[in-house]
Amino acid sequence: MAEARSTGGCTAAVVCLLFLLGLEIVSRTVVANRAAGPTVNQIAALDVALRQRKDPPSVLFLGGSHTQAGVAATRVEELLGWPRGSILNASLSNASPRDVLALYRRHRDLFRKAKTAWVAVDVTYFNRNALNRTSTPSPAWRRRATLADRLNFPGSFETRIDVVVGWFWNLWDQRTTWREELIGLALRLRGTPRGARGTRLFDALGRPAMGRPRAPLTEDALAREIDDAVDRRMYNYDFDDESFESLDDLVHLLREDGMQVVLIEMPAPTRFRSLLAEHHADAVARWMDEMRRRYPDLEPVRFAADGYAAGDFRDADHLSENGARRLADALAASLRERGASR
């Protein structure tokens, strides 16, 4: 009888081990690949909002949080005298070129009818080692991080232990992605679709998913945030081949759909650009050379922050509502110069 219990215990242990191994395989091959910069809720809300649109835009803006916060679509329409809905800001917070490409593919039937697509680019988007934060590294960073990246992570000792353990055990590493996927599955089984916020996603300026405005920053507070942001986003700079390949694919799809493609660099505070030029000149030069090599006919349209004050930014390099209104004047002028029409 004791022997039977021992055999049963061994069998249970083997079954449990095989189950965990199966989950680990699924985590590494399926779940980790679903890890994105934006959260599942952000993606679902924008998907809902876009599916509700009946009329396609004439001008499409694609990018991450810089275009999300900075492109005041409805204000640009007012300045140009265009009907509401002519310009669409379809941007997602923390979106990498990979995430933007995935968004375009999901909504290609709507997007492909636009005449022009403005795609945000920036040297910080193409750093394989860029850090959104050092306290809890995002699932998207974990998806690509090597063991060396994790051993040298500049966070706390506890965080470094966390990310090193995650290299060996993907279930732990992608626990946030697993949780979001399981919540989404549970909601679908209950008949409650995700993304309900999409029905009210855009603010009065036509910016998607903008939270409550922060209190205006002082010059000193803005400088401190800039110092931290530049260090994180340019940390151990190395080209991210996946981001370049995703941008290649996106530009190809846009042109295949008959759109004029415009690459755009959003305004950033003077101190932000100065630190990049002073401390990361080689990385910036390498990135600019690579962009010219890949897109010789697409010189980025750069919008400088000359004349912008601290109150025009909500943080280190994202425009506030006031800053978005200021940029709208420049965007409208650029669209006129390019002969854009409704």
Buried (B, 14 or more C-beta within 10 A) or exposed (E): EEEEEEEEEEEEEEEEEEEEEEBBEBBBEEBBEBBBBBBBBBBBBBBBBBEEEEEBBBBBBBBBBBBBBBBBBBBBBEBBEBEEBBBBBBBBBBBBBBBBBBBBEBBBEBBBBBBBBBBBBBBBBBBBBBBBEBEEBBBBBBBBBEEEBBEEBEBEEEBBEBBBEBBEBBBBBBBBBBEBBEEBEEBEEEEEEBBBBBEEBBBEBBBBBBEEEEEBBEEEEBBEBBBEBBBBBBBBBBBBEBBBEBBBBBBEBBEEBEBBBBBBBBBBBEBBBEBBEEEBEEBBEBBEEBBEEEBEEBEBBEBEBEEBBBBBBBBBBBBBBBBBBBBBEBBBEBBEEEEBEE
